[in-house]
């Protein structure tokens, strides 16, 4: 039996998969033992030492370049952990903690520590993957308050990151993804494709014969910037009746024979690449859900910004809330109940 890994150019069989998990176990035990003995993380680790039981160390066991500044990285789970999340049918997200020792300090320009940095990543691998998980990470240049992605992309095999599994994300009241809608649209800007690939895999690989149809629109600056293109095209080949992928480029230098769309998005692009709104006549009474994921500006363009609830008593920011539906999706006739801003 052949299994496709997170990289479109790599096919691994069951024996190779067992070797992966065996290597993962060895690395994880070695890294844990080393960190415990020294009281700190390894020099090149994109992390700080775990400070709570919820924070765990995940050694890097393989990596593949996806674009000039993006990598696909495979991490091992601790030996006593089968899946990354507690429920292999639900999407997962991990908060990576980075000690920022080499983060630029705006005050004196001396690269002094500026405190713990955190950044959330949704794996591109199915949450039912045993023993490992894959992250798609873009290496943004270090800047004040940033640098987590750059640190992760510069990890070498055997280095590790420290992360904490985030709580289940509620999509209009429930974390469940499979069998909730008849048609799902996924709008991805750049690395925003990562959590949407996970959603697509959950729906397409549901063992209970989920027949939901998926329409994914991937928008990038240049053709070489299209992340996970091999995986997306393979999903379309494997599920021709259920998965459709479209691409759009926003750069100024698009080759003359480019067969996809151009531009950041328009009403006509939405109508041609996404399922219709649930309330429209063409929906035939079927339920539609559109997920949008990308930069703040990308999300604002398509669906409006994510809002925040009132600040907490201790002064920290309030929880994220969906806020009103704006942007292209509102103009294209969708209702707020049809859209989820990731």
N, C-alpha and C positions, 0 to 999 in steps of 0.2 A: 504494500500500500504506500503510495506517495503522498507526502504532505508538503504543501507550499509554505515556505518560510516567509518572514516579513519582507524579503527582498525578491523582486520578480525574477532575478537571474539565478536564484539559488533554490534548488529542489532538494529536500532532505528526506530520506526514508526513515522507517521506524528505528533501525539500528543507529543511524546517525542522531536521531532525536534522543535516544537513550544515552548516547555519549554526551550530548549537550547537557542533559540533566545531571549526569554523573560529574561532569566538569563543573557545572554550576554548584553542586553540593560541595565539592572539594574547595573551590574558590571561596564560597561563602563561609565555610568553616575556618579557612586560613585567615581571611580578612577579619572575621569576628574575633579570632584568637589574638591576632596581631594588635587590633585596636584595644582589646581588653588589657593586654599586657602593657601597652604604651600609654594608655589613657587618652589617646587622641586619634584622629583620623590620619590616613596616609597622606603623604605630601601632595599628591596630585589628585586627591579626592575632591569631587565637587560637592562637598558636604561639610557639616560639622559632626562631632560625635553625637550619637543618640542621647537624648536627655530625658525621654519618657518612654514607657513601654510601647507606645503606639508608633514610635519612630524606629525604623529598621534600616539595616545596611544591605544594599543590593550591589553585588559585584558585577562589573561589565564583563561579558563573555564573548561578545562579537560586535562589530560595527561595520556599516557600509555607507559610503558617501552617496547622497541622493542628489545633491546639486553643489554648486560652488561653495555654498555656506550652510548646507543642511546635511544632517546625518541621521541614519536609522541605527539605533543602538539597542542591543539585546542585553537585558539584565537577568540575573538569576534570583530566584526567590530563596528565602531561608530554607534549610533542609526539611524543617517540620511544617512547611506551608505548601499546599498543593496549588492553590490559585491565589492571584493577587487580592481579589475581593472575597467576601464571604458568600456571595451568590454568583455563580458563574454565568447566570443569564442576564445580569444587570451590568450596565456600563460602569467602568472604573475610572478613577482620577487620583493622581498622586501629587502631593505637595512636596517638592524637592527643597531641601534646606541647604544653603550654601553659606560658608563662614565669611566670604567676601574679603579674604586676606589680601587679595590683589586687586580689589575694586578701587577705581579712581576716587579720590577724595576731593571734592570740589573746593574745600576750604584752603588747603595748602599744597595740593598737587604732589603729595609725597607718597601716594599709594598706601596710605594707612588704612587699617580696618575701619569700616563704617558700620559694622554690625551685621546681624544675621539677615540674609536675604531669602525670600521664599518665592517660588514660582510653581504654578500648577501645570501638570501635563496629563493629557488623556492618552493612554496607550493606543496604538493602532492595531495591536493584536487582540484577538477574541478573548474576552474575560475567562473563557473556559480553557485557555491554554495552560498546560500543566508545567510547572517548574520555572517558567520564564515569562517575561513581558517585554514588548518592544516599544520604544519611544521614538517619535519623529521630532527632532530638535533643530532649530535654526540658531546659528552662532552669531547673534547680534554683537557688535563691538561693545566691550565693557564701557559703562558710563555710570554716572552717579545713580545709585539705587538699582543698578542692573548688573548683568554679567553672568547670570546663572546659566543661560543657554551656551555661552562661550565656554564656561567651565566644563559643562557636561560634554560638549562636542570634543573637547581636548582630552577627555579621559582616555587612558590606555587600558588594554585588556588586563584585568586584575585589579584596577582601581575601582572605587565604589562611590556610590552616592548614598545619602541618607534621605529617606522620604517617609512621609506619613500618609496613609491611605485616607482620602477625604470621604466624608459622609455621602450617602447616595444622593444623587441629584434628582429632585422632583420635577418632572415635566408635567406641568398643569395638574399637580396634585399626586402624581404617582411616579415611581422610578422605573416602572415596567415599560419596555419598548415593544416587544413582540406582540403581534395580534391586536394592537390598539387602533390602528388606522388601516384603511384600504390602500392608501397611496401616501408615500413619504417623499418630500423634496428636500434635498440637502444642498445648501449654497455655501461653498467654501472659498475663502480668500487666503491664498498662500498656505501657511502651516495650519490654518483653520480646518484643513481637510482631515487632520488627525482624529479628533473625536468623532467626526462624521463617518470615517471609515469603520471605526469600531461599531457605530450604530448599524451601518450597512451589514457588517459581518454577523452581528447578533440576529438581525432579521433574516438574512439569507441562509444562515446555518442553523436556524431553529429546528430542533429534531421533531417538533410537533407539526410540521408541514404548514408553516406560515406562508401565505401566498401574497403578502403585501408587495406591491410594486414600488420600486425606488428610482428616483430621478435625481442624479447628482450633477451639479454645475460647479466646475472648478475654474476659478478666475485667478490668473497670474500675470505678472508683467511680461515675461518672455517665455517662449516655448520651452527653453532649457530650465526654466524655473518651476515647471509643473512637477509637483512632488507626488510620489507614489503613482505615477502614471501607468507604469507596468502593472501594478496591482489592480488599479481601477479598470484598465482595459481587459485584464484577465477575468475580473468579476463579471464584466459585460459579456465575455465569451462563455463563461461558465453558466450564466443565468440570463440568456438572451430575452426571455419573456418577462423577466422581473427586474432587471437592472439596466438602466440607461445612463450613460455618462456624456456630458457635453463640456467643452472647454472654451474659454474666452481669454484673449490676451489684451492687456492694457498698454503695452509698450508702443513706442513709435516706429520700431523696425520689425514689422511682421512680414514674413516671406509671402510672395505673391500667390503661391499655391496653398496657403493655409486654408484649411477647410472648416475651421471652427469659427467662433464668434470673435468680435473685437469690442473692447470697451468694458467698463466696470459694471455695467448692467443697465437695462432699460425695461420698460413695461413689455415691449415686444419680446425681448429676450426671456423674460419671466414666463410669458404666455407660451412660448415655443419650447422651453426646456423643463418646465415644472408642471406638476399636476394642478388641475383647476381648483379654485376655492371650494370648500365644502358646500357653500350655499349657492354656487352657480348652477345653472341648468345643465351644463356639460358634465357636472360631477355625478349625475345620475343617482343622487342620494348617498354616494360613498363619502367616507371621511378622509380628509386630507390633513397632513401636518407638515409644515415647512420648518426646518432647522437652519439657522444662520450662524456661521462662525467665522471670525476673522478679526482684523484690527478694529479698534473703536470706530474709525472713520468708515471702514467697510460696512460694519454693522449698521452704523447710522444711515448710510446710503440706502441699504436694503430694507431695514426694519425699524430704524430709530434706536436710540441708546438704551442700554440697561440702566434702570434707576436704582436708587438706594433708599432703604427705609430710614427712619429717624436714627440718629446716633444713639449708642448705648449709654447707660449712666456713667461708665468709666471713660467716655469720650471717644471710644473707637467707633469706626464707621458702622452704619447699620447694614443689615443684610441686603444682598442684591435682590431686586425685584424686576419683573419683566417690563413694567412701565407701558405706556400706550404704544400701539402699533403705528409707526410712521413710515416714511420712505416709500420705495418702489412697491413693496408688497401691499401697503395700504392703497396706493394708487392703482394697483392691479386688481383690486377687489377682494383681497383677503381680509378676514376678520382676525382680531387678536387671538381668538381661540384656535386659529389655524396655524399659528406661528410660535416658535420658541427660539429665543435669542440665547445662543450657547455662550 
